[in-house]
Structure formats: C-alpha cells, structure tokens
Amino acid sequence: MEVRKRLRVFWDMFKRNRLAISGGIIVMMLFIISFLADFISPYDPTKLDLMNILAAPSNLHLFGTDDLGRDVLSRMIFGARISLKVGFVSVGIATFIGVVIGSISGFYGGIVDSILMRFVDIMLCFPTFFLILSIIAVLEPNIYNIMIVIGITGWTGVARLIRAEFLSLKEREFVLAAKSLGVSDFRIIFRHILPNAMAPVLVSATLGVAGAILTESSLSFLGIGVQPPTPSWGNILTSGKANIEIAWWLSLFPGLAILITVLGYNLLGEGIRDALDPRLKNI
C-alpha cells in the first residue's frame, strides 16, 4: 500500500512537469523506432547503391544517401538501436559496479570506506573520455568493448551517491532493529538499505544513458567506436565530415538525432529528480 501511494505521489509530481513529459515522449519514440527498425526501415542499411552516391534528400531517399549510396534514414533508424543498446548496457554495468562499491563503503565505513573512496578519487583524476580512448586504443574497437569500457569508467558518480545514502540510512531504526535480530550484513545492505537508497541512482542512470550515447557517438565519429558497416550515428557523421561541402544532410540529420536524444534523456532525468525530491527543483 505504501509503495502504491509513493508511486501515485511520484506520478502526480512528474506529470505536472511538461518538459519531463516531453523527454519521456522522446525516449518512448526512440524505443519504438529501435524495436520496429526491421519493419519501418525503407531500405537495408548496409546495402550499397553505387548509382546513387551522395544523393540529396528526395522522395526515394528522405534523408539522402551517403558516400556508398546507402540510405541515411535507414542507417539512422538502425543506429537508434545501437545507441540505446550501448547506453543501457554500459549504464547497467556502471550502476552495478557503483552500487556494490558504494554500498560496501557506506555501510562499513572506517578503513574500508577510506580505501574505496581513495580509489574513487584516483579514478576521478583521469579525464574519462581520454581514459576510454586509451583503453579502446589497446582493445579491438567493437560495440561490446565500447559498452564494457564506458561501463567500467562511469561508475564513480553512482558509488558516491550510494555511499552518501548509506551513511544517512545505516543509523535509522529499521537498520538497527535488523542488526539486533542478527540479520546478516549482506541482507541488511541489499534487502533493507539499498531499496531506500536507489532514488538518486535512478536519476543518475537516466542521465548516464544520455552521456553514454554521446560518448559512443564521439568514439564512432573518431573511427574507434562502432565499426562500419554497422550503422551508428557517429560513423554517419564521419562520412558527413568528409563530404560537408557537398552533402550537408550527412551531418545535419544524425547531429539532430544525437541532440534530440540527449536532450530527451536529460529532460526525463531532471523530471524524475524533481518528482522524487521537489526540494531539489531549483538546485
């Protein structure tokens, strides 16, 4: 009953935020497009058409074609699937690592907390994007390595959030009661405290998906992300860079797709944050 009441309060707060609703609609549309890509794509995204190289937008190709005659709209539709996959898998990895480390650090405190937080500080000293570049330079640049690398370099923020929540919650009455009953530390951490500490992590994860999509697009643009012929918004932009003077559509449409996607996730994340804790609305 309490959970249902909290959900009702959350939804009442969330639906009043028009920007958050707009972000949710954008995200929902991206999901629909990615799931239905096989059915709504007008062409095979990898099919070459050397008779229509760099064709301008027309009735046959609404977003034009690239330097190999491939339909840009079809590649962008399938690129949405790649972006969502990278975003969610990498954020899932980062959230899992951050939750485990933050939970242990905040619950036990003392020397355990000091060691883990110093490790977090060391990780934060490295510029994340350049750290990713360095790792990808050693590994084979493919979608799986991209997801793993973004995940294992993006957990520090989640760890700090979870640690702060645990420091606040571990002295509450329900935790002390569980300890007095002899409940194991593992059960207290993951059954009693963690469910009450996940609200800020949900916001962080939503915003993190946008960051992961932007990172993947940047890596693909540089040629060390998702490799052709697999369609990605970033490698479409790479083709646009080489033909910017004669094929403006190769830069405009994928650039707008990245902009709208990141904006949608940011609006959704901010809306979730405001609905979960209205006191943070003006921060």
C-alpha positions as CSV (number, residue, x, y, z in Angstrom):
1,M,0.0,0.0,0.0
2,E,2.9,2.3,0.9
3,V,4.6,1.6,-2.4
4,R,1.4,2.4,-4.3
5,K,1.0,5.6,-2.5
6,R,4.6,6.7,-3.3
7,L,4.1,5.8,-7.0
8,R,0.9,7.9,-7.1
9,V,2.7,10.9,-5.5
10,F,5.6,10.5,-7.9
11,W,3.3,10.4,-10.9
12,D,1.3,13.4,-9.7
13,M,4.5,15.4,-9.4
14,F,6.0,14.1,-12.7
15,K,3.0,14.7,-14.9
16,R,3.0,18.4,-13.9
17,N,6.4,18.9,-15.5
18,R,5.8,19.4,-19.2
19,L,9.5,19.3,-20.1
20,A,9.8,15.9,-18.4
21,I,6.8,14.6,-20.2
22,S,8.3,15.8,-23.5
23,G,11.6,14.0,-22.6
24,G,9.6,10.8,-21.8
25,I,7.8,11.0,-25.2
26,I,11.2,11.4,-27.0
27,V,12.6,8.4,-25.2
28,M,9.5,6.3,-25.8
29,M,9.6,7.2,-29.5
30,L,13.3,6.1,-29.7
31,F,12.3,2.7,-28.1
32,I,9.5,2.2,-30.6
33,I,11.8,3.1,-33.5
34,S,14.6,0.8,-32.4
35,F,12.2,-2.1,-31.7
36,L,10.5,-1.7,-35.1
37,A,13.6,-0.9,-37.1
38,D,13.3,-4.1,-39.2
39,F,9.7,-3.1,-40.2
40,I,9.9,0.7,-40.7
41,S,13.3,1.0,-42.3
42,P,12.7,1.7,-46.0
43,Y,16.0,0.0,-47.1
44,D,18.6,-2.4,-45.9
45,P,21.0,-0.1,-44.0
46,T,24.1,-1.9,-45.3
47,K,23.0,-2.2,-49.0
48,L,25.3,-0.3,-51.4
49,D,23.8,1.6,-54.4
50,L,26.7,3.0,-56.4
51,M,24.3,4.6,-58.8
52,N,23.0,6.9,-56.0
53,I,26.2,8.1,-54.2
54,L,25.6,11.2,-52.1
55,A,22.1,11.7,-53.5
56,A,20.3,14.6,-51.9
57,P,17.1,14.1,-49.9
58,S,14.2,13.2,-52.2
59,N,11.1,11.1,-52.3
60,L,13.2,7.9,-52.8
61,H,15.6,8.7,-50.0
62,L,14.1,11.1,-47.5
63,F,17.4,11.8,-45.7
64,G,19.6,11.3,-48.8
65,T,22.4,8.7,-49.2
66,D,26.0,8.5,-48.1
67,D,29.2,8.1,-50.0
68,L,28.5,4.5,-50.7
69,G,24.9,5.0,-51.8
70,R,23.4,3.7,-48.5
71,D,20.1,5.2,-47.4
72,V,20.8,7.6,-44.5
73,L,17.3,7.3,-43.0
74,S,17.6,3.5,-42.8
75,R,21.0,3.8,-41.2
76,M,19.8,6.3,-38.6
77,I,16.8,4.1,-37.7
78,F,19.2,1.1,-37.1
79,G,21.6,3.5,-35.4
80,A,19.0,4.3,-32.8
81,R,19.0,0.6,-31.8
82,I,22.8,0.7,-31.5
83,S,22.7,3.9,-29.4
84,L,20.1,2.5,-27.0
85,K,21.9,-0.8,-26.6
86,V,25.2,1.0,-25.8
87,G,23.5,3.4,-23.5
88,F,21.6,0.9,-21.4
89,V,24.2,-1.9,-21.2
90,S,27.1,0.5,-20.3
91,V,25.0,2.3,-17.7
92,G,23.9,-1.1,-16.3
93,I,27.5,-2.1,-15.9
94,A,28.4,1.3,-14.3
95,T,25.4,1.2,-12.0
96,F,26.1,-2.4,-10.8
97,I,29.8,-1.6,-10.0
98,G,28.9,1.7,-8.4
99,V,26.1,0.2,-6.2
100,V,28.3,-2.6,-5.0
101,I,31.3,-0.4,-4.1
102,G,29.2,2.5,-2.7
103,S,27.1,0.1,-0.6
104,I,30.2,-1.6,1.0
105,S,31.9,1.7,1.5
106,G,29.0,3.5,3.1
107,F,27.9,0.5,5.3
108,Y,31.2,-0.5,6.8
109,G,32.8,2.9,7.0
110,G,36.3,3.3,8.6
111,I,39.3,1.9,6.8
112,V,37.1,0.2,4.2
113,D,35.5,3.5,3.3
114,S,38.8,5.3,3.2
115,I,40.4,2.7,0.8
116,L,37.4,2.6,-1.5
117,M,36.9,6.3,-1.6
118,R,40.6,6.9,-2.3
119,F,40.3,4.5,-5.3
120,V,37.3,6.6,-6.5
121,D,39.3,9.8,-6.1
122,I,42.1,8.2,-8.2
123,M,39.6,7.3,-10.9
124,L,38.2,10.8,-10.9
125,C,41.7,12.2,-11.5
126,F,41.7,10.7,-15.0
127,P,39.7,12.6,-17.8
128,T,37.1,9.9,-18.5
129,F,37.0,10.4,-22.3
130,F,40.8,10.2,-22.7
131,L,40.8,7.1,-20.4
132,I,38.3,5.5,-22.7
133,L,40.3,6.5,-25.7
134,S,43.4,4.9,-24.2
135,I,41.7,1.6,-23.4
136,I,40.0,1.4,-26.8
137,A,43.3,2.0,-28.5
138,V,44.5,-1.2,-26.9
139,L,41.4,-3.3,-27.4
140,E,39.6,-4.1,-30.6
141,P,37.1,-1.3,-31.4
142,N,33.7,-3.0,-31.5
143,I,30.3,-2.5,-29.8
144,Y,30.9,-4.9,-27.0
145,N,34.2,-3.4,-26.0
146,I,32.6,0.1,-26.2
147,M,29.8,-0.9,-23.8
148,I,32.2,-2.5,-21.3
149,V,34.7,0.3,-21.4
150,I,32.1,3.0,-20.9
151,G,30.6,1.0,-18.1
152,I,33.8,0.4,-16.2
153,T,34.9,4.1,-16.4
154,G,31.5,5.6,-15.5
155,W,30.7,4.1,-12.0
156,T,32.3,6.6,-9.7
157,G,29.4,9.0,-9.6
158,V,27.0,6.2,-8.7
159,A,29.3,4.9,-6.0
160,R,29.5,8.4,-4.3
161,L,25.7,8.7,-4.4
162,I,25.1,5.3,-2.9
163,R,27.8,5.9,-0.2
164,A,26.1,9.1,0.8
165,E,22.7,7.5,1.1
166,F,24.1,4.6,3.1
167,L,25.8,6.9,5.6
168,S,22.5,8.5,6.2
169,L,20.3,5.4,6.3
170,K,22.5,2.9,8.2
171,E,21.8,4.6,11.5
172,R,18.0,4.5,11.0
173,E,15.8,2.5,13.4
174,F,14.9,-0.2,10.9
175,V,18.6,-1.0,10.3
176,L,19.4,-1.1,14.0
177,A,16.4,-3.4,14.5
178,A,17.6,-5.7,11.8
179,K,21.1,-5.8,13.3
180,S,19.7,-6.6,16.8
181,L,17.8,-9.5,15.3
182,G,21.1,-10.9,13.9
183,V,20.3,-10.3,10.3
184,S,23.4,-10.8,8.1
185,D,25.2,-7.7,6.7
186,F,24.5,-8.9,3.1
187,R,20.8,-9.0,3.8
188,I,20.8,-5.6,5.6
189,I,22.7,-4.0,2.7
190,F,20.8,-5.4,-0.2
191,R,17.4,-6.0,1.3
192,H,16.9,-3.2,3.8
193,I,19.1,-0.2,3.0
194,L,19.6,-0.4,-0.8
195,P,15.9,-0.2,-1.8
196,N,15.7,3.0,0.1
197,A,18.8,4.4,-1.5
198,M,18.0,3.8,-5.2
199,A,16.1,7.1,-5.9
200,P,19.2,9.2,-6.8
201,V,20.7,6.2,-8.6
202,L,17.6,6.1,-10.9
203,V,18.1,9.8,-11.8
204,S,21.9,9.3,-12.3
205,A,21.3,6.2,-14.5
206,T,18.8,8.1,-16.7
207,L,21.2,11.0,-17.2
208,G,24.0,8.5,-17.7
209,V,22.3,6.9,-20.7
210,A,22.5,10.3,-22.5
211,G,26.2,10.6,-21.6
212,A,26.9,7.0,-22.8
213,I,25.1,7.7,-26.1
214,L,27.1,10.9,-26.6
215,T,30.4,9.1,-25.8
216,E,29.6,6.2,-28.2
217,S,28.8,8.7,-31.0
218,S,32.1,10.6,-30.3
219,L,34.1,7.4,-30.4
220,S,32.4,6.3,-33.6
221,F,33.0,9.7,-35.1
222,L,36.7,9.3,-34.4
223,G,36.7,5.9,-36.1
224,I,37.3,3.8,-32.9
225,G,33.7,3.1,-31.9
226,V,31.1,1.0,-33.7
227,Q,32.8,-0.1,-36.9
228,P,31.2,0.1,-40.4
229,P,29.1,-1.4,-42.0
230,T,27.2,-1.5,-38.7
231,P,25.2,1.8,-38.7
232,S,25.8,4.3,-35.9
233,W,25.0,8.0,-35.7
234,G,28.7,8.7,-35.0
235,N,30.0,6.9,-38.1
236,I,27.4,8.6,-40.3
237,L,28.8,11.9,-39.0
238,T,32.3,10.7,-40.0
239,S,31.0,10.4,-43.6
240,G,29.4,13.8,-43.3
241,K,32.7,15.4,-42.2
242,A,34.5,14.1,-45.3
243,N,31.7,15.5,-47.6
244,I,30.5,18.5,-45.6
245,E,30.7,20.9,-48.6
246,I,28.5,18.8,-50.9
247,A,26.4,16.6,-48.6
248,W,25.1,18.7,-45.7
249,W,22.4,16.1,-44.9
250,L,25.1,13.6,-43.7
251,S,25.9,16.0,-40.8
252,L,22.6,17.6,-40.2
253,F,20.3,14.6,-39.6
254,P,22.5,12.4,-37.4
255,G,23.6,15.5,-35.5
256,L,19.9,16.4,-34.8
257,A,19.2,12.8,-33.8
258,I,22.0,12.9,-31.2
259,L,20.9,16.3,-29.9
260,I,17.3,15.3,-29.5
261,T,18.1,12.0,-27.9
262,V,20.5,13.5,-25.3
263,L,18.0,16.4,-24.6
264,G,15.2,13.8,-24.2
265,Y,17.1,11.8,-21.6
266,N,18.3,14.9,-19.8
267,L,14.7,16.3,-19.5
268,L,13.4,12.9,-18.4
269,G,16.2,12.6,-15.8
270,E,15.6,16.1,-14.4
271,G,11.9,15.4,-14.2
272,I,12.4,12.2,-12.3
273,R,14.7,14.0,-9.9
274,D,12.2,16.8,-9.3
275,A,9.4,14.3,-8.8
276,L,11.4,12.2,-6.3
277,D,12.5,15.2,-4.3
278,P,10.8,18.5,-5.1
279,R,13.3,20.3,-2.8
280,L,16.0,19.8,-5.5
281,K,13.9,21.5,-8.2
282,N,15.7,24.8,-8.1
283,I,19.2,23.4,-7.5
